[in-house]
Amino acid sequence: MTAPDQPTAGPTREVAERVAASVDRTAALRSRAGSLAAQVAGPPRLTGVPDARRQRLLAVQRAAAEFYRAQLDRPDGASPARWLAAQGVPVDGRWAVGYAPDRPAALVNELRRQGFTDVEIRASGLAATGRSGQLVDRFRNRVMVGVREHRDPDRPVVGFAGYAPPGVPDVAPVLHSPATAVFRPAEVVFGLAEQPERTGRSVVARTALEAIALAERGEGAPLAVAACGPALTGPQVAALTAQADPAAGVAVVVDEDGSADGRRSAARAFHVLDPAVARHPQRPGPVLAAAVDGEDTWPLVEVVVTARVDWAVRTFTTAAGREVAAQSIRAMLHGQPDDVAEPLAAYAAGRLGVPVDPTPATPRPAVTPQTAVPAPVPAVLDARRPRQARRSALTPTSRPPRQRRRRQQRMNRYGAQAQRHWQTYLPNRYAALIADGTDLNSFFSTLGDQATHQIEDLTRQLAGPDPAGEGYLDKLGRLNEARMAAEEQVLPELILLDPETNETNPAATQTPASEPRADQDDWIPMVEDPTDPRWQEIAEQEAAMNDDSEPPARS
C-alpha cells in the first residue's frame, strides 16, 4: 500500500462495516414492519377470479390429488407408502397425501384423459414445457402433500409440496407448486384447513410432512402448521394468529444441527412472529424454539441472538461495525422477559466487546473511549468533491485501470434455450455453425429475438381485447395463459426443433438401472432404461391407459 492510502484505510473499513451492519438491520426491521402491517390488516382476502376459470383450475388440482393418492396403491408406490408410515404420516384421512411416479408425463396424460386442455394443465402449475416442446410433469418420484385453501369454506386443494427420496444427490429436497390464479404460497398456511378444531397452542414445523406427524400425535397434539415456502411471511402469521391463541404458546421447530439455512429460517420466523405475540393483550411469553418432537422448547430469541453474534464476530473487526450489530441485538431483546434478555445481553457484550443493554435508548449509543476509532478524514466524507475524486480517496491508487469490454449483443432466455438445445440435440448443425465461423452469440441472439416477437404477437391475438370490468389479477391470469399457449406453438417451430437422427445410439448412453436389494425397504428412485423389462412393462401399461396402439418410444 502506498503512503497516501494509509490514512484512509481505517476509516474506509469502518464506513464499509457500518454500511453492511445497517443493511442487515434494515432488512430485519423491514420484516418486522411487514408482520405488523399484516397483523393490522388481518388475513388477506381472496381476490376476484372468474368463477368458471377458478372452478376449472380447482378441478385440475382435485384430479391431481386423486391421481397421486392412487399411485400409493400401485407396485411402484409401495416403498413411498412404507416410508410415509415410518415417518408417522397417514395416507388416508384429512390429509391429501400421495406419490408422483417417476414417469415424464404420467399426470399430464391422466389430466388429458379427463378432458383438461394443455392450457389449463400449464396454468395449474403441475406441468411445464420440456426440451422437446411437450408438456411434462413438474413433480416426479416425489412424495406429494396437497395444500388446502383455509380461507375457502370448501377447503379445496390448491397446490402441492413434493418431497424427494432421502439421500438422492443433486435433487431439491422439496419442490412447491408455483403461484397460480388459485394458489398464493405467501398467503396460505399448510395445516389450518385440516385442523379447524384446534385453536390453542401452535407449532410451526419445517415441512408439511413434519407438521402432519406432529398433528397426528393424538390427544393434546398442537395446531401443527407449515409455511408454503422457505420461511413464514406476514400474511401467514396473520392467518395463524387468527385461528390459534398466541397466549397458549407459539413454537417454531428449528434445526438442531445449527445449519446456516436453519438459522436464517429461524431468524425470519422470529421477526414476523414476535410482533404478533407482543401485541397480544394478555402479554404471553416469548416465541419458543422447539425440537423435532415439538415438546422440548426454549426461547427462539436465544437461537436468533447467538446466530447474530456469531455472524457479527466473523464479519466485523472494528468497534463501529460491532456497535451497529449490537443495536440490532438490542432491538431483538427489547420487550423480552428479563430472565431471557439479561443473560443474552451479557453473552453478546462479552463476545462483541461493546455494551449491549436489553432496553435500547432513544438516541444512538456512543462508542466508548476505549474502543473509539479516529474520525474519517474530510476527504472521504466531503460530498462537494467530484465523484471520481471521492472514489479515488476510498480505493488504492495501485488499482489497475478497468479494462474496456467489447460490447456484445445481449441474448434473451429464448436464445440461450435454443443454444443449449442445439448443443444437446442438434450437434451436427451446431458444429456446422462453428465450422463456418458464425458468431454464435449473434446467431442465437437474433433467433431469440425472433421467437420473442412471434410469441408477443401471438399472445396478443390469443388474449384478445380486455373484457369490461376485468380486475388486475384476472387480466394477469388471462395474459399468462395466452403467453403459455403462444410459447407452446412457437418454441417447437423455432427454438426446440426435433432432434437429429443417425446420431449415436441414445440407448447405449443410458445408465443401467441399479437393482435394489431384496431386504431394503428404503425409498429408492427408479432409473428409466428403455432396455429394462420393467420400464417396457410400465410403458405398455401407460400406453394401454392412453389407448395407444403401441408403447411409447424413448427418444
C-alpha positions as CSV (number, residue, x, y, z in Angstrom):
1,M,0.0,0.0,0.0
2,T,1.3,3.5,-0.9
3,A,1.8,6.2,1.6
4,P,-1.3,8.3,0.6
5,D,-3.6,5.3,1.2
6,Q,-2.6,4.7,4.8
7,P,-4.6,7.4,6.5
8,T,-7.9,6.3,4.7
9,A,-7.6,2.5,5.3
10,G,-9.0,2.5,8.8
11,P,-11.9,4.9,8.1
12,T,-12.7,3.1,4.9
13,R,-13.1,-0.2,6.7
14,E,-15.2,1.4,9.4
15,V,-17.6,3.0,6.9
16,A,-17.9,-0.3,5.0
17,E,-18.7,-2.2,8.2
18,R,-21.2,0.4,9.3
19,V,-23.0,0.2,5.9
20,A,-23.0,-3.7,6.0
21,A,-24.4,-3.7,9.5
22,S,-27.0,-1.1,8.7
23,V,-28.2,-3.0,5.7
24,D,-28.6,-6.2,7.8
25,R,-30.5,-4.3,10.4
26,T,-32.7,-2.6,7.8
27,A,-33.7,-6.0,6.4
28,A,-34.7,-7.2,9.9
29,L,-36.8,-4.1,10.6
30,R,-38.5,-4.4,7.2
31,S,-39.5,-8.0,8.1
32,R,-40.9,-6.8,11.5
33,A,-42.8,-3.9,9.8
34,G,-44.3,-6.3,7.3
35,S,-45.5,-8.5,10.1
36,L,-47.1,-5.6,12.0
37,A,-48.8,-4.4,8.8
38,A,-50.3,-7.9,8.3
39,Q,-51.4,-8.0,11.9
40,V,-53.3,-4.7,11.5
41,A,-54.8,-5.6,8.1
42,G,-55.7,-9.2,9.1
43,P,-55.7,-12.2,6.9
44,P,-55.6,-11.3,3.1
45,R,-58.8,-11.8,1.2
46,L,-59.2,-13.9,-1.9
47,T,-59.2,-11.6,-4.9
48,G,-61.8,-11.8,-7.6
49,V,-61.1,-14.6,-10.1
50,P,-63.7,-15.6,-12.7
51,D,-65.7,-18.4,-11.1
52,A,-65.7,-20.6,-14.2
53,R,-61.9,-20.4,-14.6
54,R,-61.3,-20.9,-10.9
55,Q,-63.6,-23.9,-10.7
56,R,-61.7,-25.4,-13.7
57,L,-58.3,-24.9,-12.1
58,L,-59.6,-26.4,-8.8
59,A,-60.9,-29.4,-10.7
60,V,-57.4,-29.9,-12.1
61,Q,-55.9,-29.8,-8.6
62,R,-58.6,-32.2,-7.3
63,A,-57.9,-34.7,-10.1
64,A,-54.2,-34.5,-9.4
65,A,-54.7,-35.2,-5.7
66,E,-56.7,-38.3,-6.6
67,F,-54.1,-39.5,-9.1
68,Y,-51.3,-39.1,-6.6
69,R,-53.2,-40.9,-3.9
70,A,-54.0,-43.8,-6.2
71,Q,-50.3,-44.3,-7.0
72,L,-49.5,-45.3,-3.4
73,D,-51.6,-48.5,-4.1
74,R,-49.6,-49.4,-7.2
75,P,-46.4,-51.5,-7.1
76,D,-44.1,-48.6,-7.6
77,G,-45.7,-46.7,-4.7
78,A,-45.2,-49.4,-2.1
79,S,-41.8,-48.1,-1.0
80,P,-43.0,-44.5,-0.6
81,A,-46.0,-45.8,1.4
82,R,-43.8,-47.7,3.8
83,W,-41.5,-44.6,4.1
84,L,-44.6,-42.4,5.0
85,A,-45.7,-44.9,7.6
86,A,-42.3,-44.9,9.2
87,Q,-42.5,-41.0,9.4
88,G,-45.9,-41.2,11.2
89,V,-47.8,-39.8,8.2
90,P,-51.2,-41.5,7.5
91,V,-52.1,-41.8,3.8
92,D,-55.8,-41.7,4.4
93,G,-57.9,-39.3,6.3
94,R,-58.0,-35.5,6.3
95,W,-54.6,-35.1,4.7
96,A,-54.1,-35.1,0.9
97,V,-51.0,-37.4,0.6
98,G,-49.8,-39.3,-2.4
99,Y,-46.9,-40.2,-4.7
100,A,-45.8,-38.8,-8.1
101,P,-44.5,-41.6,-10.2
102,D,-41.1,-41.4,-12.0
103,R,-42.6,-41.1,-15.5
104,P,-42.3,-38.0,-17.7
105,A,-45.9,-37.4,-18.4
106,A,-47.9,-39.7,-16.1
107,L,-50.1,-36.9,-14.6
108,V,-50.3,-34.9,-17.9
109,N,-51.7,-37.9,-19.7
110,E,-54.2,-38.6,-16.9
111,L,-55.4,-35.0,-16.9
112,R,-55.8,-35.0,-20.7
113,R,-57.8,-38.2,-20.5
114,Q,-60.1,-36.5,-18.1
115,G,-60.8,-33.7,-20.6
116,F,-58.5,-30.9,-19.4
117,T,-56.7,-28.8,-22.0
118,D,-53.0,-28.2,-22.1
119,V,-53.5,-24.5,-21.3
120,E,-55.4,-25.5,-18.1
121,I,-52.7,-28.0,-17.2
122,R,-50.0,-25.4,-17.6
123,A,-52.0,-22.8,-15.7
124,S,-52.4,-25.2,-12.7
125,G,-48.6,-25.3,-12.2
126,L,-48.5,-29.1,-12.3
127,A,-46.7,-29.3,-15.7
128,A,-44.1,-27.5,-17.7
129,T,-42.8,-27.5,-21.3
130,G,-39.8,-29.9,-21.7
131,R,-36.9,-29.5,-24.1
132,S,-38.9,-31.3,-26.8
133,G,-41.7,-28.8,-26.5
134,Q,-44.1,-31.2,-24.9
135,L,-45.8,-31.0,-21.6
136,V,-44.0,-32.9,-18.8
137,D,-44.9,-33.4,-15.1
138,R,-43.4,-30.9,-12.7
139,F,-43.3,-33.5,-9.9
140,R,-41.6,-36.9,-10.5
141,N,-40.6,-39.5,-8.0
142,R,-41.7,-37.5,-5.0
143,V,-44.0,-37.9,-2.0
144,M,-46.8,-35.4,-2.5
145,V,-48.7,-33.4,0.1
146,G,-51.7,-31.3,-1.0
147,V,-52.1,-27.8,0.3
148,R,-55.7,-26.8,1.0
149,E,-57.0,-23.2,1.0
150,H,-58.1,-22.5,4.6
151,R,-59.9,-19.3,3.6
152,D,-62.4,-21.2,1.3
153,P,-65.3,-22.9,3.1
154,D,-64.9,-26.0,0.9
155,R,-61.2,-26.3,1.8
156,P,-60.1,-27.3,-1.7
157,V,-56.6,-28.4,-2.7
158,V,-54.9,-25.5,-4.5
159,G,-51.2,-26.6,-4.6
160,F,-48.7,-29.3,-3.7
161,A,-45.4,-29.8,-1.9
162,G,-43.3,-32.6,-3.3
163,Y,-40.5,-34.3,-1.3
164,A,-37.7,-36.2,-2.9
165,P,-36.4,-39.5,-1.8
166,P,-33.8,-39.3,1.0
167,G,-30.2,-39.5,0.0
168,V,-30.6,-38.6,-3.6
169,P,-27.8,-36.1,-4.7
170,D,-28.3,-33.1,-6.9
171,V,-32.1,-33.1,-6.4
172,A,-34.0,-30.4,-4.5
173,P,-35.3,-31.9,-1.2
174,V,-38.7,-30.1,-1.5
175,L,-40.5,-28.6,-4.5
176,H,-43.6,-26.5,-4.2
177,S,-46.2,-25.6,-6.7
178,P,-45.7,-22.1,-8.2
179,A,-48.1,-19.3,-7.7
180,T,-51.3,-19.6,-9.8
181,A,-54.7,-18.0,-10.0
182,V,-55.9,-20.1,-7.1
183,F,-52.7,-20.6,-5.1
184,R,-50.8,-17.8,-3.3
185,P,-47.9,-19.5,-1.5
186,A,-47.1,-16.4,0.6
187,E,-50.7,-16.3,2.0
188,V,-51.7,-19.9,2.5
189,V,-50.6,-21.8,5.7
190,F,-50.5,-25.6,5.4
191,G,-52.4,-27.3,8.2
192,L,-55.0,-24.7,9.1
193,A,-57.7,-26.1,6.8
194,E,-57.2,-29.7,8.2
195,Q,-57.3,-28.7,11.9
196,P,-60.2,-26.2,12.3
197,E,-61.0,-27.5,15.8
198,R,-57.6,-26.7,17.2
199,T,-57.2,-23.1,18.5
200,G,-54.7,-23.4,21.3
201,R,-51.0,-24.0,21.2
202,S,-49.4,-23.8,17.8
203,V,-46.2,-25.2,16.4
204,V,-44.7,-24.1,13.1
205,A,-42.9,-27.1,11.5
206,R,-40.2,-27.0,8.9
207,T,-42.1,-29.1,6.4
208,A,-45.6,-30.2,5.7
209,L,-44.7,-33.8,6.4
210,E,-43.3,-32.8,9.8
211,A,-46.5,-30.8,10.6
212,I,-48.6,-33.9,9.8
213,A,-46.5,-36.1,12.1
214,L,-46.9,-33.6,14.9
215,A,-50.6,-33.2,14.4
216,E,-51.2,-36.9,14.5
217,R,-49.7,-37.5,17.9
218,G,-53.2,-38.0,19.4
219,E,-54.8,-36.3,22.4
220,G,-53.1,-33.0,23.3
221,A,-51.4,-32.5,19.9
222,P,-50.8,-28.9,19.0
223,L,-52.0,-27.0,15.9
224,A,-49.1,-28.0,13.7
225,V,-48.7,-25.9,10.5
226,A,-46.0,-25.2,8.0
227,A,-45.2,-22.4,5.5
228,C,-45.8,-23.0,1.8
229,G,-42.2,-21.8,1.1
230,P,-38.8,-21.3,2.6
231,A,-40.0,-19.1,5.5
232,L,-43.0,-17.6,7.2
233,T,-44.5,-14.3,5.8
234,G,-46.5,-11.6,7.5
235,P,-49.9,-12.7,5.9
236,Q,-49.3,-16.3,7.0
237,V,-48.7,-15.1,10.6
238,A,-51.9,-13.1,10.4
239,A,-53.8,-16.2,9.3
240,L,-52.2,-18.3,12.0
241,T,-52.9,-15.9,14.9
242,A,-56.5,-15.5,13.6
243,Q,-57.1,-19.2,14.5
244,A,-54.6,-20.0,17.1
245,D,-54.3,-18.3,20.5
246,P,-50.8,-16.7,21.0
247,A,-51.4,-16.7,24.7
248,A,-51.4,-20.6,24.7
249,G,-47.9,-20.6,23.2
250,V,-46.3,-20.4,19.8
251,A,-43.2,-22.5,18.9
252,V,-41.1,-22.9,15.8
253,V,-39.2,-26.1,15.0
254,V,-35.6,-25.3,14.4
255,D,-32.6,-27.3,13.0
256,E,-30.7,-28.7,16.0
257,D,-27.5,-29.0,13.9
258,G,-27.3,-25.2,13.6
259,S,-27.1,-25.1,9.8
260,A,-27.0,-21.7,8.0
261,D,-30.3,-22.3,6.3
262,G,-31.9,-23.3,9.6
263,R,-30.6,-20.2,11.3
264,R,-31.9,-17.9,8.5
265,S,-35.3,-19.6,8.7
266,A,-35.4,-19.2,12.5
267,A,-34.5,-15.5,12.2
268,R,-37.2,-14.9,9.7
269,A,-39.8,-16.7,11.8
270,F,-38.8,-14.7,14.8
271,H,-39.0,-11.3,13.1
272,V,-42.6,-12.0,11.8
273,L,-43.9,-13.9,14.9
274,D,-42.5,-11.8,17.7
275,P,-44.5,-8.6,16.8
276,A,-47.7,-10.7,16.7
277,V,-47.1,-12.2,20.1
278,A,-46.0,-8.8,21.6
279,R,-49.2,-7.2,20.5
280,H,-51.4,-9.7,22.3
281,P,-53.4,-8.1,25.1
282,Q,-52.5,-10.9,27.6
283,R,-48.8,-10.3,27.1
284,P,-47.9,-14.0,26.6
285,G,-44.3,-15.4,27.0
286,P,-41.7,-15.3,24.2
287,V,-41.9,-17.1,21.0
288,L,-40.4,-20.6,21.5
289,A,-38.0,-22.7,19.6
290,A,-38.9,-26.4,19.6
291,A,-37.1,-29.7,18.8
292,V,-38.4,-32.0,16.2
293,D,-40.8,-33.7,18.6
294,G,-42.4,-30.3,19.4
295,E,-42.1,-30.9,23.2
296,D,-38.6,-29.7,24.2
297,T,-38.7,-25.9,23.9
298,W,-36.6,-22.8,24.7
299,P,-36.8,-19.1,23.7
300,L,-36.5,-18.6,20.0
301,V,-34.7,-15.3,20.6
302,E,-31.8,-17.3,22.0
303,V,-31.3,-19.0,18.7
304,V,-31.5,-15.8,16.8
305,V,-29.2,-13.7,19.0
306,T,-26.5,-16.3,19.2
307,A,-26.6,-16.7,15.4
308,R,-26.3,-12.9,15.0
309,V,-23.4,-12.7,17.5
310,D,-21.5,-15.4,15.7
311,W,-22.1,-13.6,12.4
312,A,-21.0,-10.2,13.7
313,V,-17.8,-11.7,15.2
314,R,-16.9,-13.3,11.9
315,T,-17.9,-10.2,9.8
316,F,-16.8,-7.1,11.8
317,T,-13.4,-6.3,13.1
318,T,-13.9,-2.6,14.1
319,A,-15.8,-1.2,17.1
320,A,-18.1,0.8,14.8
321,G,-19.3,-2.3,12.9
322,R,-19.9,-4.3,16.1
323,E,-21.7,-1.4,17.6
324,V,-24.2,-1.3,14.8
325,A,-24.6,-5.1,15.1
326,A,-25.2,-4.6,18.9
327,Q,-28.0,-2.2,18.1
328,S,-29.9,-4.9,16.1
329,I,-29.4,-7.3,19.1
330,R,-30.8,-4.6,21.4
331,A,-33.9,-4.4,19.2
332,M,-34.4,-8.2,19.4
333,L,-34.1,-8.2,23.2
334,H,-36.4,-5.3,23.7
335,G,-39.7,-6.5,25.2
336,Q,-38.4,-9.9,26.1
337,P,-38.7,-11.2,29.7
338,D,-35.8,-10.1,32.0
339,D,-34.8,-13.7,32.7
340,V,-34.3,-14.2,28.9
341,A,-32.9,-10.8,27.9
342,E,-30.3,-10.2,30.5
343,P,-28.3,-13.4,30.1
344,L,-28.3,-12.9,26.3
345,A,-27.3,-9.3,26.6
346,A,-24.3,-10.3,28.8
347,Y,-23.4,-13.0,26.3
348,A,-23.5,-10.7,23.4
349,A,-21.5,-8.0,25.2
350,G,-18.8,-10.5,26.1
351,R,-18.4,-11.7,22.5
352,L,-18.7,-8.4,20.7
353,G,-16.7,-6.3,23.2
354,V,-19.3,-3.5,23.3
355,P,-22.1,-2.9,25.8
356,V,-25.5,-4.4,25.0
357,D,-28.3,-3.0,27.0
358,P,-31.6,-5.0,26.6
359,T,-33.5,-1.7,26.8
360,P,-32.5,0.4,23.9
361,A,-32.3,4.2,24.4
362,T,-33.8,6.6,22.0
363,P,-30.5,8.3,21.0
364,R,-27.9,6.2,19.3
365,P,-25.4,5.0,21.9
366,A,-21.9,6.5,21.5
367,V,-18.8,4.4,21.2
368,T,-16.8,4.2,24.4
369,P,-13.4,5.9,24.5
370,Q,-11.6,2.6,25.0
371,T,-13.0,1.3,21.7
372,A,-13.3,4.5,19.7
373,V,-11.7,4.8,16.4
374,P,-10.4,8.0,14.6
375,A,-13.0,10.0,12.8
376,P,-12.9,9.7,9.0
377,V,-10.7,12.3,7.2
378,P,-12.6,15.1,5.5
379,A,-11.5,13.8,2.1
380,V,-13.7,10.7,2.5
381,L,-17.0,12.4,3.5
382,D,-16.7,15.7,1.6
383,A,-19.7,15.5,-0.7
384,R,-18.6,18.6,-2.5
385,R,-15.7,16.9,-4.1
386,P,-16.2,15.4,-7.6
387,R,-17.4,11.8,-7.6
388,Q,-14.2,10.5,-9.2
389,A,-12.1,12.2,-6.5
390,R,-14.1,10.8,-3.7
391,R,-13.9,7.3,-5.3
392,S,-10.1,7.6,-5.6
393,A,-9.9,8.5,-1.9
394,L,-11.6,5.3,-1.0
395,T,-9.7,2.9,-3.3
396,P,-6.0,2.1,-3.5
397,T,-4.1,4.1,-6.1
398,S,-2.3,1.0,-7.3
399,R,-5.6,-0.4,-8.6
400,P,-5.2,-1.1,-12.4
401,P,-7.5,0.8,-14.8
402,R,-10.7,-1.0,-15.7
403,Q,-10.4,-2.9,-19.0
404,R,-12.9,-1.9,-21.6
405,R,-15.1,-4.8,-22.6
406,R,-16.2,-5.4,-26.1
407,R,-19.9,-4.8,-26.3
408,Q,-21.8,-7.9,-27.3
409,Q,-25.4,-8.4,-28.4
410,R,-27.4,-9.5,-25.3
411,M,-29.0,-12.9,-25.6
412,N,-32.5,-13.3,-24.2
413,R,-33.8,-16.5,-22.5
414,Y,-35.2,-18.0,-25.7
415,G,-31.8,-17.6,-27.4
416,A,-30.0,-19.2,-24.5
417,Q,-32.6,-22.0,-24.5
418,A,-32.1,-22.5,-28.3
419,Q,-28.3,-22.7,-27.9
420,R,-28.5,-25.3,-25.2
421,H,-31.0,-27.3,-27.3
422,W,-28.8,-27.2,-30.4
423,Q,-25.7,-28.3,-28.4
424,T,-27.5,-31.3,-27.0
425,Y,-29.9,-32.4,-29.7
426,L,-28.6,-30.8,-32.9
427,P,-24.8,-31.3,-32.6
428,N,-24.3,-31.5,-36.4
429,R,-25.9,-28.2,-37.1
430,Y,-24.1,-26.6,-34.1
431,A,-20.8,-27.9,-35.4
432,A,-21.6,-26.6,-38.9
433,L,-22.1,-23.1,-37.4
434,I,-18.7,-23.3,-35.7
435,A,-17.0,-24.6,-38.9
436,D,-18.5,-21.7,-40.9
437,G,-17.1,-19.2,-38.5
438,T,-20.6,-18.0,-37.5
439,D,-20.8,-15.7,-34.5
440,L,-22.8,-17.9,-32.1
441,N,-23.8,-15.1,-29.8
442,S,-25.2,-13.0,-32.6
443,F,-26.9,-16.0,-34.3
444,F,-28.8,-17.2,-31.2
445,S,-29.5,-13.7,-30.0
446,T,-31.2,-13.0,-33.3
447,L,-33.1,-16.3,-33.1
448,G,-34.2,-15.5,-29.6
449,D,-35.4,-12.0,-30.7
450,Q,-37.4,-13.6,-33.5
451,A,-39.1,-16.0,-31.0
452,T,-39.8,-13.2,-28.7
453,H,-41.6,-11.1,-31.4
454,Q,-43.6,-14.1,-32.6
455,I,-44.7,-15.1,-29.1
456,E,-45.7,-11.5,-28.2
457,D,-47.7,-11.1,-31.4
458,L,-49.4,-14.5,-30.9
459,T,-50.1,-13.7,-27.2
460,R,-51.9,-10.5,-28.1
461,Q,-54.0,-12.4,-30.7
462,L,-54.9,-15.2,-28.2
463,A,-55.6,-12.8,-25.3
464,G,-58.0,-10.6,-27.3
465,P,-59.4,-7.3,-26.0
466,D,-59.8,-6.6,-22.3
467,P,-63.3,-7.6,-21.0
468,A,-65.3,-4.9,-19.3
469,G,-64.9,-4.8,-15.5
470,E,-61.8,-7.2,-15.5
471,G,-59.6,-6.8,-12.5
472,Y,-55.8,-6.7,-12.4
473,L,-55.3,-10.3,-11.3
474,D,-57.9,-11.6,-13.8
475,K,-56.1,-9.8,-16.6
476,L,-52.7,-11.1,-15.4
477,G,-54.0,-14.7,-15.4
478,R,-55.6,-14.3,-18.9
479,L,-52.4,-12.9,-20.3
480,N,-50.2,-15.6,-18.7
481,E,-52.4,-18.3,-20.1
482,A,-52.3,-16.7,-23.6
483,R,-48.5,-16.5,-23.4
484,M,-48.2,-20.2,-22.3
485,A,-50.3,-21.2,-25.3
486,A,-48.2,-19.0,-27.6
487,E,-44.9,-20.5,-26.4
488,E,-46.3,-24.0,-26.9
489,Q,-46.9,-23.1,-30.6
490,V,-43.7,-21.0,-31.3
491,L,-41.0,-22.8,-29.4
492,P,-41.3,-26.2,-31.2
493,E,-41.2,-24.5,-34.6
494,L,-38.3,-22.0,-33.9
495,I,-36.4,-22.9,-30.8
496,L,-36.9,-26.5,-29.7
497,L,-36.5,-28.2,-33.1
498,D,-36.8,-32.0,-33.5
499,P,-33.6,-33.9,-32.5
500,E,-31.3,-35.1,-35.3
501,T,-31.4,-38.7,-36.4
502,N,-28.5,-41.0,-37.2
503,E,-26.6,-39.8,-34.1
504,T,-25.1,-42.1,-31.5
505,N,-27.5,-44.6,-30.1
506,P,-29.2,-43.0,-27.1
507,A,-29.8,-46.4,-25.6
508,A,-26.1,-47.0,-25.4
509,T,-25.6,-44.0,-23.2
510,Q,-28.3,-44.8,-20.7
511,T,-27.3,-45.5,-17.2
512,P,-28.3,-49.1,-16.3
513,A,-30.9,-49.3,-13.6
514,S,-29.5,-50.4,-10.3
515,E,-31.2,-53.4,-8.8
516,P,-32.4,-52.8,-5.2
517,R,-31.6,-55.3,-2.5
518,A,-34.5,-57.6,-1.7
519,D,-34.2,-56.8,2.1
520,Q,-34.0,-53.0,1.6
521,D,-37.2,-51.1,2.5
522,D,-35.8,-47.6,1.9
523,W,-37.4,-45.5,-0.9
524,I,-35.1,-45.9,-3.9
525,P,-35.8,-43.8,-7.0
526,M,-36.3,-45.8,-10.2
527,V,-33.9,-45.1,-13.2
528,E,-35.6,-45.2,-16.5
529,D,-33.9,-47.5,-19.0
530,P,-35.6,-48.4,-22.3
531,T,-33.8,-51.8,-22.4
532,D,-35.0,-52.7,-18.9
533,P,-38.1,-55.1,-19.0
534,R,-39.6,-53.2,-16.1
535,W,-39.6,-49.9,-18.0
536,Q,-41.1,-51.6,-21.0
537,E,-43.9,-53.0,-18.8
538,I,-44.7,-49.6,-17.3
539,A,-44.6,-48.0,-20.8
540,E,-47.1,-50.6,-22.1
541,Q,-49.4,-50.0,-19.1
542,E,-49.3,-46.3,-19.7
543,A,-49.9,-46.8,-23.4
544,A,-52.9,-49.0,-22.6
545,M,-54.3,-46.4,-20.3
546,N,-53.9,-43.8,-23.1
547,D,-55.5,-46.2,-25.6
548,D,-52.3,-46.1,-27.7
549,S,-51.6,-48.9,-30.2
550,E,-48.0,-49.4,-29.1
551,P,-45.8,-48.4,-26.2
552,P,-44.1,-45.0,-26.5
553,A,-40.5,-45.0,-27.6
554,R,-38.0,-43.0,-25.6
555,S,-36.1,-40.7,-27.9
